[in-house]
Amino acid sequence: MPVERISRITATSPKGFEEAIADGLARANKTLRNLKRMDVISQAVRLERGKIAEYEVTLDIHFRLE
């Protein structure tokens, strides 16, 4: 029976949520193996002077243990 674990990460981008998600997934791929699923837990923006300065996502990365 396969066992999975979840790693929660936060990623940011100055361009948008999609890029932040892609960057987070790319980073997870560098250190985790057997990635199986990714859930977007939250999205937020950081503001500077009333304008969006950075997009932030929190992701749960599911991976199968060997």
N, C-alpha and C positions, 0 to 999 in steps of 0.2 A: 504494500500500500504506500503510495507516494506521500511524502510529507512536504508541506510548503511553509515558508517563513515570509514575513512581511518586513520590509525596511521602509521607514518613512523618511522622505527627503524633501527639502525645500529648494526650489530653483527660481532664479530671477532673470529678467531680460528687459532691456530698455525699449524693445520693439513691440512686444505683445505676449499674450498668454500662450499662443501656439509655439512661439519660439522658446518660451520658458519651459514648456512641457517637453519639447524636443531636446533641449539642453539637459534637462533633468534625466531623461531616458538615456541620452548619450553618456552621461556621467555614471549612471547605474551600470551600464554595459561594461564600463572599464573595470569594475571591481566585483560585480556579481555575475554568477553563471546561471543558466537555466531559467531565465526570466519567462514568466508565464502570463502575467496580468499586471495592469497598472490602473489604479483608481485615482481620479483627481478629487482630493479631499476638500480643498478650498482654493479660492482665488482672491487676491487682494491687489491693491495698487498703493504705491508710495507716492505721496504728493509733495511737490515743492512749489511754493508760491501759487498754490491753487491749480497747478497743472500736474498731469501724470508724469512722474519721473521714472518709475520702474514698475513692471508687472511681476507679481510673485505668485507661484503655485506651490501647494503642498501635495505631494504624491505618495501613495502607498504602492510600493513595488513588490509584487509577489514573485517568489522564485522557489524552485523545487530543490530540496536538499539532496545531495548525492549520498 
